[in-house]
Amino acid sequence: MNRRTFLCGAGTAAFAQSVPSASWTQWGGPRRNFTSDVTGLKAAWPAAGPKVLWKRPLGEGYSAPSISGDTLYTLYGTPGKETVTALQTSTGKTLWEHTTPMTFRSDAPDMGNGPYAAPLLVGDRVFTAGVDGRLQCLDCKSGKLLWTQLLWADHGGTRLMYGYSSSPLAFRDLVIVPVGGKGKSTMAFRQSDGSIAWAKGNIGNVYSSPILINLDGLEQLVMLMDGLVFGLNPHNGDLQWQIPFKAEYGISVATPLWCPGNLLFVSAEYNAGAKMIHLTRNGLQTQASELWTSNRLRLHHGNAIWVDGSLYFTSGGKGSQAILSGVDAVSGKIHWQERSIQKATFIWADNKLITLDEDGTLMLASPSPKGFQVNAKSQLLTRLSWTPPSLAGTKVFIRDRKSLMAVDLA
């Protein structure tokens, strides 16, 4: 990874810098922005495709795998049940499973019933968020349940029509999640026992996941919720700044992206568009201002990547054809838009854009302001491959709705 790309996520969390490249311990990877400092990836692969290490069936869901050492963690659903599973990364063999009853039913059964959130790995614990707002802490080695918080049932969280999908975030000894309850818009629980450390706000929840940023030495928690994108003090939940941002039906899905120059990118479908927000620190105060807005750019449920001053992502709502865009991050100028690939998710590593489209086609690409060059591609999975890839070392883990695969890109 070149230095300019690395800076996009530098300081998103205090512990992120020390996470080894063979790990992918949370939603979005080491810096929560879908970039990795892994090197040694192939520039392309033979026509027969990359080396598939293993493929195995898995239950329903879109939960992105989280990896530490030789263990992978994810969630899947079966009729009436939801399961956290730990697998051996080298073989895909099941190490343990923890299953709970599940009665939630999505308003879009043709797209599945979740779960959606990625596990969070901290030390010897794994934190998971189920489709009905069940936040759990389990022992990484045994799968033993250590504590549970019911974000919908016990804390009045927003009951979303497609289910809870926000991936938990670690800050020091806390695990932080959006909830959407009255007086409990955002909540922080102690990792040790699940007790409430703080709860603040009255904003309804959406589907997006929070991030941590470092604003010139000031730690902030960035939340995208129903009608607002805002910053909180992660120590106590106090509001630092806010900017209006509203998607119809509360369908804001994509995670905000922290970029060099203290720029924050947010985007959603359903008449929300996109905004680039500039944050300025003045002592312990923060000023937020809109740098540019666009209604042509509508990131649905994938992720955006910042590379050398430009943003790359796919747009397109339910039933519409995807549009791949390259955009200047500072000005909002659209370099190009094309329909060369389906809706996709991305990882930037070793100066390569690992790309997975919704049809299950894995690609290696070189994006630039001049265009999107695909250097290798193979269809390895089927629809709907909406889960972002996870990269641990040179192994990439990808899943569609009902299977999981490990591919070696070395």
C-alpha positions, 0 to 999 in steps of 0.5 A, a space after each residue: 500500500 502506498 503512503 497516501 492510501 494508508 493515511 485514509 485510515 490512519 488513526 481510526 482506532 488506537 489499536 488498529 496500527 498494531 493489528 497484524 496483516 494476517 488478521 481482519 478483526 472487524 468490519 472493514 478490516 484493521 482500519 475499518 476502511 477496507 484497506 490493508 497493508 498486505 503485500 505479495 499479492 498477484 498482479 493477475 491470475 491464470 485464465 483458470 482462475 485463482 487458487 481456491 483453498 476451500 469452499 463450504 456451504 453455510 447458512 443464509 446471511 451476509 455477515 462478513 468474516 472476521 479473522 484472527 490467526 487460524 480462526 475465522 468467525 461469522 454468522 449465518 441463519 437457518 429457519 428459526 435460528 441464528 448461529 455464530 460459527 468459528 471455522 479453521 481458516 486453512 480448511 473451513 472446518 467448524 471449530 464451534 458454534 453458538 445458536 440462538 432462536 430467531 423469530 425476526 422476518 425481513 420485509 424482503 424475503 427474496 433478499 434473505 433474512 440476514 444476519 448482516 453484521 461482522 463479528 468484532 474480535 478483541 483479545 480472547 472475545 468475539 462480539 456479534 450483533 444479530 439481525 434482531 439486535 441481539 448483541 453477544 459476547 462469546 469466548 473466542 476459543 470455546 464459543 461460551 456465551 459471556 453476556 448478552 444485551 438485547 438492543 431492541 427488546 431491552 433498550 427500545 432500539 429502532 426496529 428496522 424492516 430488514 433487520 439490525 445490520 450495524 457492526 460493533 466497534 471497539 474503543 478502549 475497554 468499550 464496545 459501541 453500537 448504534 441502537 436508536 432507542 429513546 435516550 439510547 441512540 448510541 450505547 457503549 457497553 463494557 467489554 468485560 461484563 456487558 454493563 452500560 458505560 454510557 447511552 446518549 441521544 434520541 436519533 433513530 437507527 439505520 443500517 450503517 456501521 460507526 467508525 472511529 477517526 482521529 481529528 488532529 489528535 482528537 478521537 471521535 466516533 462518527 455515526 450515520 443515523 436517521 437524518 444525521 451524520 454526527 460526531 460523538 466523544 467516544 469516552 462519554 457519548 457527548 455530541 461534537 458536531 452534526 450535519 443533516 443527511 437523510 435517506 428515505 425509509 431510513 435506508 442509509 447502509 454504507 459506512 462513512 469513509 474518513 479520508 486525508 485532509 480531514 474529509 468525511 464521505 457519506 452516501 446513500 440511495 433513496 434520494 440521499 445522494 452524497 456529501 463530503 464533509 470537512 472537519 476542523 478542530 479548534 481546541 476541543 471543539 469541532 466545526 463541520 462544513 459541507 465541502 460538496 454534495 451530489 445527487 448523482 452519486 448514490 452508494 447503496 449498500 457496498 463500500 467506497 474506497 479512497 485511492 490517491 485523491 479519488 473515490 471509487 464505488 458502485 451506485 444503484 438502488 434495488 432493481 436498478 443497474 449498477 453505475 461504477 464511479 470515479 470521483 475527485 474527493 476534494 471537488 466532487 468532480 466525476 472523473 467517469 461513470 460506467 456500467 462495466 460491473 455489477 454492484 460491488 464491494 472492494 478492498 485496497 491492498 498492495 496497490 490493487 483493488 480486490 473487487 467482488 461483484 454481486 454475481 460472485 465475480 472476483 476481480 483484481 483492478 487498477 482504478 484511476 481518474 482515467 478509468 477502471 482497468 480489470 486485470 483478472 476476473 473469475 466467477 467463483 460464487 453466485 448471487 447474491 454476493 453482497 458481503 465485502 471480502 475479508 483479507 488476512 495475509 494473502 488469503 481472501 475470504 468471500 461469501 454469497 448467501 449460502 456458501 463461503 470460500 477461501 482463495 489464495 492471492 499470493 
